[in-house]
Amino acid sequence: MEESVKLDMWGYQVATSSQACVSAINSYYHQVLIYGRERSVILEAVAHDNHCVLANILAAHFLYSPDYSRALTCLHAAQSHLDQATLYEKLVFDTISYLLSEDRDDDVALQLHSNLLKEFPRDLVSLKRAQVLCFYMGQPGLSLSLIQQVLPQNEGQNYIYGMLAFPLLELGQMEEAEKAASRGFEINKEDIWSQHALCHVLQYKCCFREAVKFMEECSSSWCSASSFMLTHNWWHAAVCYLEGNAPTQRVLEIYDNYIWKELDKDDSMKAEVYLNAAGLLLRLYVRGELDIYGDRLRLLAECLTNEANWHIEWHFDVLILWTLAKAGEVSKAEDLLKGLKSRFLRMTKKKQQRMKRGMMLAEALYAYGMGDEKHGLDLLDPDFDATDYKVIGASDEQVDVFNEVWYNMLLNTGKALKAIEVLEKQIKKRDGVPYLWRLLERGYKLANKPEEKTANEKAISLENRYFN
């Protein structure tokens, strides 16, 4: 008789007599860590042993959004066999089952993950799951503390350093982030998360040409990546082109050939593509590039009228609101906004306090899309800083476009002195972005300040530096 307990790739015990089940679990781990598009392999683990608690609870987590009823079936199957599970499986069950509960407290969910990782620190998939939770809580500090907790037991391991780099990036610790990402890349040149982190660093340092070159050289390793990761990495390349003042046609080529074209694949996750598409079109719009869109905005808006794309994540909903409003799908935009307000009111007081800014941002982007910039400005904090809004589930680079929206609303409503104040502050952090200097030039011009000429000269110098 085969042994009833086997070891997974971390060396942790799984109650099953099926080696095929464990092999499928290990394949699922691998897919999660590489941001692969074959995460459905976890369903094979359940097929090999439908009594395995670990297989069922991991499958429940995978299925939760796309197939809720099937996820519940797996959850109940895991629960019904808990008395046969190992300690490791029981702790994984506790973390995921609570994570999937409707009235969960994110702080409790995070503590359960921390408890699991104290006992089983080599489980990088549970670490990844905890880091994703921190991301949607807007808490990079907690994400960093979790990885520091398990790092001693994972020194030199594949994937750990890309996971270390990301919260360091979000905390502004760029030197440490670059070291971590570089080490991850040295261990595995195809570690997409380490590649992604290195692009963040180069982008932050305004090394736009280097960032694009690096990402394009890495792009051959993205073929098996999920729709989100594939299009998100190309989104980064496109934003670097945009920030480096490359011809807009290069940005649109990426949009057409590497983001929108992903929709042609049978196994594409459409919402993940739309998220990156909307984020890039908004970037182009704030730079006054609406005329070059062609039908792109209308085609995207038509897709986003489908309510199946709504309420997947708050960041996406904010982008959808702007897209629909700007494209003239006003009634649909109003329906989405009403839905967000309803969801907000159903939250616990604690969750409402956390998401209050997300709700404000959603209303502001709707107003911006409708052309009511004064109202949009009134909805945001007087000292708005998009990095304070990461609770919507977005990175520094993703929320930065909302700073650009704010700068434009300030300038377009005549608040030149305020715009100058915040732009001068931002330029001290990143003085190599031509667009920021162009905005500052506008501010100086509106305020009749002599510094307009200096800003103009600086902008021209930078515009000629990167891709010309």
C-alpha positions in Angstrom: 0.0 0.0 0.0 1.3 3.5 -0.9 2.1 5.8 2.0 -0.8 8.0 3.0 1.5 11.1 3.6 3.7 12.6 0.9 5.9 15.7 0.8 5.3 18.7 -1.4 8.1 20.8 -3.0 8.6 22.7 0.2 9.2 19.4 2.1 5.8 19.7 3.9 3.5 16.8 4.6 0.4 16.3 2.5 -2.2 13.6 3.5 -2.6 11.7 0.2 -1.6 8.4 -1.3 -1.5 9.9 -4.7 1.9 11.1 -6.0 0.1 12.5 -9.1 -2.0 14.7 -6.8 1.2 16.1 -5.1 2.9 16.6 -8.5 -0.1 18.7 -9.7 0.0 20.7 -6.4 3.7 21.4 -7.1 2.9 22.4 -10.7 0.4 24.8 -9.3 3.0 26.3 -6.9 5.3 26.8 -9.9 2.5 28.5 -11.9 1.8 30.9 -9.1 5.4 31.9 -8.7 6.0 32.4 -12.4 2.7 34.2 -12.9 1.8 31.5 -15.3 -1.4 31.0 -17.2 -1.7 27.3 -16.3 -2.8 27.7 -12.7 -5.8 25.5 -13.5 -3.5 22.6 -13.0 -4.6 22.6 -9.4 -7.9 21.0 -10.6 -5.9 18.0 -11.7 -4.7 17.6 -8.1 -8.4 17.4 -7.0 -9.1 14.9 -9.8 -6.3 12.6 -8.6 -7.5 12.7 -5.0 -10.8 14.4 -4.3 -10.2 13.8 -0.5 -7.0 15.8 -0.3 -7.5 18.8 1.9 -4.6 20.8 0.4 -5.7 20.2 -3.2 -9.2 21.1 -2.5 -8.5 24.3 -0.5 -6.0 25.6 -3.1 -8.6 24.8 -5.9 -11.2 26.7 -3.9 -9.0 29.8 -3.9 -8.2 29.4 -7.6 -11.9 29.0 -8.5 -13.4 31.6 -6.1 -13.8 34.5 -8.6 -14.5 32.6 -11.9 -16.7 29.8 -10.5 -18.0 30.5 -7.1 -20.3 27.5 -6.8 -17.5 25.1 -7.7 -15.2 26.9 -5.3 -17.7 26.2 -2.5 -17.8 22.5 -3.5 -14.0 22.3 -3.1 -14.1 24.3 0.1 -16.7 21.9 1.6 -14.7 18.9 0.4 -11.6 20.2 2.2 -13.5 20.9 5.4 -15.1 17.4 5.4 -11.7 15.7 5.4 -9.9 18.0 7.9 -9.7 15.3 10.5 -7.3 13.4 8.1 -5.2 16.4 7.2 -1.7 17.2 8.4 -0.9 20.3 10.5 0.4 22.1 7.4 -2.8 21.4 5.5 -4.9 22.5 8.4 -3.1 25.9 8.7 -3.4 26.4 4.9 -7.1 25.6 5.2 -7.6 28.1 8.0 -5.8 30.9 6.1 -7.6 30.4 2.8 -11.1 29.6 4.2 -11.0 32.8 6.2 -9.7 34.7 3.2 -12.7 33.6 1.2 -15.2 34.5 3.9 -17.6 37.3 3.0 -17.2 39.3 6.3 -13.4 38.8 6.7 -11.3 41.3 8.5 -8.1 41.8 6.4 -6.0 42.2 9.5 -7.1 38.8 10.8 -6.5 37.2 7.4 -3.0 38.6 7.4 -2.3 37.4 11.0 -3.4 33.9 10.0 -1.0 33.9 7.1 1.8 35.1 9.5 1.0 32.3 11.9 1.2 29.8 9.0 4.5 31.2 7.8 6.0 31.0 11.3 5.4 27.3 11.3 6.1 26.7 7.6 8.4 29.5 6.3 9.3 27.8 3.0 5.8 28.0 1.6 6.4 30.8 -0.9 2.9 30.5 -2.4 1.3 31.3 1.0 3.8 34.2 1.3 2.8 35.4 -2.2 -0.9 35.2 -1.2 -0.1 37.2 1.9 1.8 39.8 -0.1 -1.2 40.2 -2.5 -3.4 40.8 0.5 -1.0 43.5 1.8 -1.1 45.0 -1.7 -4.8 45.4 -1.6 -4.6 46.8 1.9 -2.1 49.4 0.7 0.3 48.1 3.4 3.8 47.5 1.9 5.4 47.7 5.3 3.4 44.7 6.5 4.4 42.9 3.2 8.1 43.6 3.9 7.9 42.4 7.5 6.4 39.1 6.3 9.1 38.4 3.8 11.8 39.4 6.4 10.2 36.8 8.7 10.8 33.9 6.3 13.9 35.1 4.5 16.5 33.3 6.7 14.9 30.0 5.8 14.9 30.8 2.1 18.3 32.3 1.5 19.4 31.8 -2.1 16.0 30.4 -3.2 14.4 31.1 -6.5 11.7 33.7 -6.6 12.2 35.0 -3.0 14.2 38.1 -4.0 11.7 39.4 -6.5 9.1 39.1 -3.7 11.5 41.0 -1.4 12.1 43.7 -4.0 8.4 44.7 -4.5 7.6 46.0 -1.0 11.0 47.7 -0.9 10.0 49.5 -4.1 6.6 50.6 -2.6 8.4 51.9 0.5 10.8 54.0 -1.6 13.8 52.0 -0.6 15.2 51.9 -4.2 18.8 50.8 -3.6 17.7 47.9 -1.5 15.0 47.0 -4.0 17.5 47.1 -6.9 19.9 44.8 -5.0 17.1 42.3 -4.2 15.7 42.3 -7.7 19.2 41.9 -9.2 19.9 38.9 -7.0 16.6 37.4 -8.1 17.4 38.0 -11.7 20.9 36.5 -11.3 19.4 33.3 -9.8 16.8 33.0 -12.6 16.9 35.3 -15.6 13.3 34.3 -16.4 11.9 35.3 -12.9 9.2 37.7 -14.2 8.7 39.4 -10.8 12.4 40.2 -10.5 12.4 41.5 -14.1 9.3 43.6 -13.2 11.0 45.0 -10.1 14.1 46.0 -12.0 11.9 47.8 -14.5 10.3 49.7 -11.6 13.8 50.8 -10.4 14.9 51.9 -13.8 11.7 53.8 -14.4 11.9 55.5 -11.1 15.5 56.6 -11.8 14.3 58.0 -15.2 16.5 55.5 -17.1 13.7 55.1 -19.6 15.8 53.9 -22.6 17.5 51.3 -20.4 14.2 50.2 -18.9 12.6 49.6 -22.4 15.7 47.8 -23.7 15.8 45.6 -20.6 12.1 44.7 -20.8 12.1 44.1 -24.6 15.1 41.7 -24.1 13.2 39.9 -21.4 10.0 39.7 -23.3 10.7 36.3 -24.9 10.3 34.8 -21.4 6.7 36.1 -21.0 5.1 33.8 -23.5 3.6 31.5 -20.8 2.8 34.4 -18.4 -0.8 35.2 -17.4 -2.7 37.8 -19.3 -2.2 40.3 -16.5 1.6 39.8 -16.2 2.2 39.8 -19.9 0.2 42.9 -20.6 1.4 44.6 -17.4 5.0 44.2 -18.3 4.3 45.6 -21.8 2.4 48.4 -20.0 5.6 49.3 -18.1 7.5 49.4 -21.4 4.9 51.6 -22.9 4.9 54.0 -19.9 8.7 54.2 -20.1 8.4 55.2 -23.8 5.8 57.7 -22.8 7.7 59.3 -19.9 10.9 59.4 -22.1 9.0 61.4 -24.8 9.3 58.7 -27.4 7.1 59.1 -30.5 3.5 58.3 -29.4 3.3 55.7 -32.2 5.7 53.5 -30.3 3.3 53.5 -27.4 0.3 52.7 -29.6 2.3 49.8 -31.2 2.7 48.3 -27.8 -1.0 48.9 -27.0 -2.1 47.2 -30.3 0.5 44.4 -30.7 1.1 43.3 -27.1 -1.8 44.5 -24.9 -5.0 44.5 -27.0 -3.8 41.6 -29.2 -3.7 39.4 -26.1 -7.5 39.3 -26.4 -7.1 37.1 -29.5 -5.9 34.2 -27.5 -8.4 31.6 -26.5 -7.1 31.5 -22.9 -6.8 35.2 -22.3 -8.2 36.7 -19.1 -10.0 39.7 -20.7 -10.4 41.8 -17.6 -6.7 41.6 -16.9 -6.0 43.0 -20.4 -8.6 45.8 -20.1 -7.1 47.0 -16.9 -3.7 47.6 -18.5 -5.3 49.0 -21.6 -7.4 51.5 -19.7 -4.4 52.6 -17.6 -2.3 53.3 -20.7 -5.1 55.2 -22.5 -5.6 57.4 -19.5 -1.9 58.1 -19.5 -2.1 59.2 -23.1 -5.2 61.3 -22.5 -3.7 63.4 -19.7 -0.9 64.2 -22.1 -3.4 65.6 -24.6 -3.1 62.7 -27.0 -6.8 61.9 -27.4 -6.7 62.7 -31.1 -4.4 59.8 -31.8 -6.7 57.2 -30.1 -8.7 56.4 -33.2 -11.3 53.9 -32.2 -9.3 52.5 -29.3 -11.2 54.2 -26.5 -14.6 53.5 -28.0 -13.7 49.8 -28.5 -12.5 49.5 -24.9 -15.5 51.3 -23.5 -17.8 48.9 -25.4 -16.1 46.0 -23.7 -16.3 47.7 -20.3 -20.1 48.2 -20.5 -20.2 44.4 -19.8 -20.9 44.3 -16.1 -18.9 41.1 -15.7 -15.8 43.3 -15.7 -17.1 45.4 -12.8 -16.2 45.0 -9.1 -13.2 42.7 -9.7 -10.9 45.2 -8.1 -11.3 48.8 -7.0 -8.4 50.1 -9.2 -10.0 48.6 -12.3 -13.4 50.1 -11.4 -11.8 53.6 -11.1 -10.3 53.2 -14.6 -13.6 51.9 -16.0 -15.5 54.9 -14.6 -13.2 57.3 -16.5 -13.3 55.2 -19.7 -17.1 54.9 -19.8 -17.6 58.6 -18.9 -15.0 59.8 -21.4 -16.4 57.6 -24.2 -20.0 58.8 -23.6 -21.3 55.7 -22.0 -22.7 57.9 -19.2 -25.6 55.7 -18.0 -23.3 52.8 -17.6 -20.8 54.9 -15.8 -23.5 56.1 -13.4 -24.6 52.5 -12.8 -21.0 51.5 -11.9 -20.7 54.5 -9.6 -23.9 53.6 -7.8 -22.7 50.1 -7.5 -19.5 51.2 -5.9 -21.3 53.5 -3.4 -23.6 50.6 -2.5 -20.7 48.3 -1.9 -19.0 51.0 0.2 -22.0 51.4 2.4 -22.2 47.7 3.0 -18.6 47.6 4.3 -17.8 47.4 8.0 -16.9 50.8 9.6 -13.3 49.7 9.7 -13.3 48.8 6.0 -15.1 52.0 5.1 -12.4 54.0 6.9 -9.8 52.2 4.8 -11.6 52.6 1.5 -12.9 56.1 2.0 -10.2 57.5 -0.3 -10.8 54.9 -2.9 -14.5 56.0 -3.1 -13.4 59.7 -3.4 -11.0 58.8 -6.2 -13.7 56.9 -8.1 -16.1 59.8 -7.9 -13.3 62.2 -9.0 -12.3 60.1 -12.0 -16.0 59.9 -13.1 -16.2 63.7 -12.8 -12.9 64.0 -14.8 -14.2 61.8 -17.5 -17.4 63.9 -17.7 -15.3 67.1 -18.1 -16.3 68.5 -14.7 -12.8 69.1 -13.5 -13.8 71.6 -10.8 -16.0 69.1 -9.1 -13.3 66.4 -9.6 -10.8 68.6 -7.8 -13.2 69.4 -5.0 -13.7 65.7 -4.3 -10.0 65.1 -3.6 -7.9 66.0 -0.6 -6.5 69.6 -0.9 -3.0 68.0 -0.6 -3.7 65.0 -2.8 -1.0 62.5 -3.2 -1.9 59.4 -5.2 0.6 57.3 -3.1 -1.9 57.6 -0.2 -4.5 55.9 -2.4 -2.8 52.6 -2.9 -5.6 50.9 -0.9 -7.4 50.6 -4.3 -4.9 47.9 -5.2 -2.3 49.6 -7.3 1.5 50.2 -7.3 3.2 53.6 -7.2 3.6 53.6 -11.0 -0.1 52.6 -11.5 -1.4 55.4 -9.1 1.0 58.0 -10.5 -1.4 58.7 -13.4 -3.9 60.0 -10.8 -1.3 62.5 -9.7 -1.1 63.6 -13.4 -4.9 63.9 -13.5 -4.7 66.1 -10.4 -2.0 68.3 -11.8 -4.0 68.9 -14.9 -7.2 69.6 -13.0 -5.3 72.2 -10.9 -4.0 73.9 -14.0 -7.2 73.7 -16.0 -9.2 75.3 -13.1 -6.7 78.2 -12.7 -5.0 77.0 -9.5 -1.6 77.7 -10.9 0.2 78.5 -7.7 -0.9 75.2 -6.1 0.1 73.3 -9.2 3.5 74.9 -9.1 4.0 74.0 -5.4 3.2 70.3 -5.9 5.0 70.0 -9.2 8.2 71.5 -7.8 8.0 69.0 -5.0 7.5 66.1 -7.3 10.3 67.2 -9.6 12.7 67.1 -6.6 12.0 63.3 -6.5 12.1 62.7 -10.2 13.6 65.6 -12.2 14.2 63.5 -15.4 10.5 63.4 -16.6 9.9 65.9 -19.5 6.2 65.9 -18.9 6.5 67.2 -15.4 8.6 70.1 -16.6 6.0 70.8 -19.3 3.3 71.0 -16.6 5.5 73.2 -14.5 6.1 75.4 -17.5 2.3 75.8 -17.9 2.0 76.7 -14.2 4.7 79.3 -14.4 3.0 80.8 -17.6 -0.4 81.0 -15.9 1.1 82.6 -12.9 3.2 85.0 -15.0 6.4 83.8 -13.5 9.8 84.3 -15.2 10.8 80.7 -14.4 8.7 79.6 -17.4 11.7 80.0 -19.7 13.9 77.8 -17.5 11.2 75.1 -17.3 10.8 75.2 -21.1 14.6 74.8 -21.6 14.7 71.9 -19.2 11.8 70.2 -20.9 13.3 70.5 -24.3 16.7 69.2 -23.0 15.0 66.1 -21.6 12.7 65.5 -24.6 15.8 65.2 -26.7 17.7 63.0 -24.3 16.0 59.6 -24.3 14.7 58.4 -27.6 15.5 61.2 -30.1 
